[in-house]
Each structure stands twice: as C-alpha cells, then as structure tokens.
Amino acid sequence: MSAPKNTFKAALREGRFQLGLWVALGSAYAAEIASGSGYDWLLLDGEHGPNDMPLLGAQIGALRGTASHPIVRPPMGEAWLLKQLLDQGAQSFLIPMVETAEQAGALVRAVRYPPAGIRGVGAGLGRASDFNRTPEYLTTANDEICLIVQIESRAGLAALDEIAAIEGVDGIFIGPSDLAADMGYLGQPSAPPVTEAIRDAFARVQKHGKARGIMTVLLDQAHEYRAMGADFMAIGTDVNCLVGAIDRLRRDFLGLAETQQKGGGY
C-alpha cells in the first residue's frame, strides 16, 4: 500500500481546471457540509481562520474520502508546523507571503523526507500513514505532496521567475487582496494596475510550466481570472456564503432592499 493519491496534484498535471472554495469557519462540520457541494478542492485556512492544529486535523479527517481535496494554508511556512500538518494527513499546501527563491526552496525541503528534504520520520503516529497501516508510505509520500506558494507582494512579483523555477514548487497562487494593498490599493483588488500585474504574473508562471491559482468572491472577476489562464481558483468562502444567505433570508422575508456590503477583503 502506497501513500494516498493526490487527486488535486494529478489534475493539475493533466491540465484539468480545479474549482475551489475557502473554508475558514474552523469547523469540521462546516468542512464536511462544503464537501458535498461538488468543489474539487477546499482551502482550510489557518492564516486568517480561527484554526489550530487539532481543528485543522479534524477538518482534514472530515474531508477524508470525499470528492473535495483539502488544501491547508498554515499561518506561515514554518517547517515544524508543516511537519505536524503532514502527519495529520495534509498532502497539499498553500503557503502565504513567499517572496524569495530561498524561501520556496526551504519549503520544498520541509515537506519531503530525506534525502530530498528535512521532514521528520514520525508519520506512523498519524493519519498520513493510516496510523502505520500503510507499509510503503515512507517511500511514496514525497511524490504525492503538492506545494503551492502564494505571491502577494511586489517583492514576490520581482522574484517570481526564480520562485517558479524551483523544482518541487507545483504552483503559484496570486493573492489579490494583499498584492493590492502592497501596491497602494488597499481594499481594491480589482484596481486596473493590480489586474495587469496578475495578468503578467500568470504569463510568467505559464512559461515555467507551473499551475496558476487565485481566488475571488466576485463571479465577474472569477470569469476574468479564468480567461487569463487560472488553472485552479476559489470563488468564495464559507463565511461569505453563510453571511450572504442569512442576511438575504431576513431581507426577503421583511421585503427589504439589498444593501451594499463593505468588507475587509475576500
């Protein structure tokens, strides 16, 4: 028995577009509910969602065996944190705020066993090896890891070609909200200069043969990003979906007009 097949990584290699949703409520129940809606992948957000290791582990477990592949975003790309998430069964990662090729190379090593990396050998204690019931886990795990690095600053864009050239980086994800803020357009991820920077970044990533990812909560913008060449994309969050549905239900019952919502990104 080998490590579980990473369906998300396989789809990207085959050029199949993957549609996703942000899961930020910190709830295994919410993750399980979202998994029944047909999204190819769900992003378990440990950067901005109220998550810790037990909560993330519970959500990874809730998605086990479902059609929605879990991608975990830790709050930062620290090797000790990635080690724990790997043993919890995470195979795909979105690492925020990557700005140099050195950072990207260190992340590649952090998610792989020696001699290719520095991952500690302890998966027999966790879900990753089906609690030591997968005999060939250690020799097959590296091949099923998918590493996506998130570019969301001008410094990251400047180093984009060097980052995308790193072997073991499977994809580049552009973070529009933080990129917009760094470019002087806080709260305006749709500003034309930001959109053009994303378009240019996608073209550069494509030259390196890596997958291009992004997220938005605006469907018009989602279609625009898809036309630019996005290979995987999230089109909403569980938080926004919940808030929108609850607010709409009350307004509809009372016959109230819809109001324009201002938010803090996403």
N, C-alpha and C positions, 0 to 999 in steps of 0.2 A: 504493500500500500504506500502511495506517494502522498505528498502534500496536496491539499485540495486545489483543484484547477481554478485559477484566477480568471473568471469569465470576462471581467472588465478589461483586463490586460489583453486577453486573446482577441476581444472585439476591436480594440484599438489597433492591434497589429493587422487585423483583417480589413481595416478601413471602414468599420461599421459605426455610424454615429451613435453615441450613447447619451440618453436624456436623463437628467438627474434632478434631485430636489434636496435642498438644505434641511437637515433635521437638527434643530437647535434647542428643543424644549428640555433636553436632558432626561428623556423618559423612554424606557424600553417599550412601554405600551404604545407611545406615540410612534416610535420607530416601526413597531410591528404593524400598526394601522397603515402607515405610509407604504409599507412594503406590499400591500395588497392593491395598490393603485397603478401598478404597471411601469413604474420608473425603472430604468436599467440600473441606476445606482443612487444611493442615498449618502449624503455627506454628514457624518456625525461630527458636529462642531465642538471641539474642545477649546477653541480660541476665544469665541465670544459667547458660546452657550454655557449654561451653568453645570458643566460636567467635571467629573473627576474620574480616576481610574476605575473604581467599581461601577459607576454609572456607564462609562464607555464600554466596559466589559459586558455589562448586562445588555446594552444595545447591540453589540456585535453578536452576542448569543441569540438575541431575539430575531436577528436577520439571517441566522444560520439556516440554510436550506430553502430560503425564499428566492424569488427571482430578482430581487434588488440587491446588488452588490454593495457592501459597506465600504466607504472610503472614510478614513479617520483623519481629521485635522487636529493635531495637538496644538497647544498654545504656542509652542516653539519647537524647533528641531533639535532637541537635546537627546543625545544618544541613550541616556539612562531611561528617559521617558519612552522613546521608541522601542527599547528593549522590552519594557513591560507590555506595551501595546501589541508587539509582535507575538509574545507568548499568550496574550489574550485571544489571539486568532486574527488580528488585523493583517491583511496582506497588501492593502493599497493605502497610500498616504498622500495627503496634500499638505505640504509644509509651507507655512506662511513666511513672508518677508525674507526671501532669498535674494541676495544682492551680489554674490561673487561666485566664481567658479570653485573657489576653495571651499565655500560653504556647501555647494552642491556635491562636490567630491566627498566631503566628510559625511554627508547624509547617505550617499551611496554605500559607503563602508559601514555606516551604523545599522543598516537594515539587512546586512549579509553576514553569513558565517565566514570564519577564516577558511582559506587564506584570502578570500576576496574582501573580507570586512572584519568587523570587530564585535559582531553580535555574540552575546554570551550564550553558552550551551546549557539551556535550562528549560526548553520547551516541553519536556516531559511532565512538568508540573502544571501545564496549562492546556487551554482549548486548542492551541495551534496544532498540537500533535494528537488531538483527540485523547488527551490525558495519557500519553505514552502508548496509545494503541495503534499508532501509525509507524511501522517499522522503518520505512525509508524516508521519514520526514526530514532528517538532518541533511541527507544527500540531495533532496529535491526542493527544499524550501526556497532557496535563492532564486530559482527560475520563476517562481510564482509571485515574487514581490513586484509591486508596481509603485514607482516613486514619481510623484508629480510635485514639481516645485512651483511656488507661487511668486510671480514677479508683480510687485505693486509699488514701485518707486522709480524715480528717474535713474537712480544708481543701478537698479536691477535691469532696466532697459539698456543702459550703457554696456552692461556686461552680458547681455542676453545671448549673443553668439557664443561666447566662451562657456556659458552655463549650458546651453542647448547641446554643445559638442561633447559634454561629459557622458561617457558610456555608463549606463545604469540609470540615467535620468530618462524616464519614459515619456514625460510630457511636461509642457509648460502651461501654467494656468495664470492668466492675467487677472489681477484683482482691480476692477474698475474704480471702486469707491476710494480705496487708499491711493491708487495711482492718481486719481483726480485731485485728491487732497494735496498730494506731494507736488502736483503741477500747478497748484494755486487755484483749483476749482472745487473746494470743499463742498460736498453735497451736490455736485453737478457731474456725475459720471457720464452723462450724455453730452457734455460740452464738446463742440466740434474738435478742438485740439486733442482732447482725450480719445475721442473716437478714431482720429487719424493715427495717434500713437499706437492704439490697439491694432489697427489695420496693418501698420508697418511691422509691429511685433509678430503678428500672425504670419506674414510673408517671410520673415526671417526664420521663424521656427520651422516653417514648412521646408525650407532649404536644408535643414538639418535632419529631416525625416522624423521629427518628433510630433506627438499629438498636441493639439492646441485646445485649451479649455478656458471657460469663462462662465460667469453667472450674471443673472439679472432678474428682476421681478417685473419687468415691463415686457409684454409679449411682442410689441413692435420692435423693441430693441433686440429681443431674442432672435427674431427673424433676421434682423440686420447682421447680428453676430454669426448666425448660421451661414448667411450668404458670404460673409468674409472668410469662411472656412473652418469655423469651430468644429472640432471633432467630438468634443463632449461638452455639455453645457447644463447648468442648473437653471431652472426657470421660475423658481420661487422658494419659499421657506415654509416650514410647518407653522412658524409663528405668524407670518403674514396671512397664510391661509386661514388659520384659526381666528385671528382678529377680524379679517375681512368677512368671514362667514357669520360670526357672532354679531358684528355691527350691522351687517346687511339684514339679518333676520329681524332685529329690533326695528330698524328703519322701515322695512317693508310692512311690518305689522302696524306701525303707527302712521304709515303714509308719509314719512319724512323724506326730504330730498337728500341725495347723497352729498356728502361734504368732501372737500379736497383734504387729503391727509398729508401732513408733512412728517417726515421721519428722520431717523439717524443713519441712513444708509440701508442698502439692500431693499 
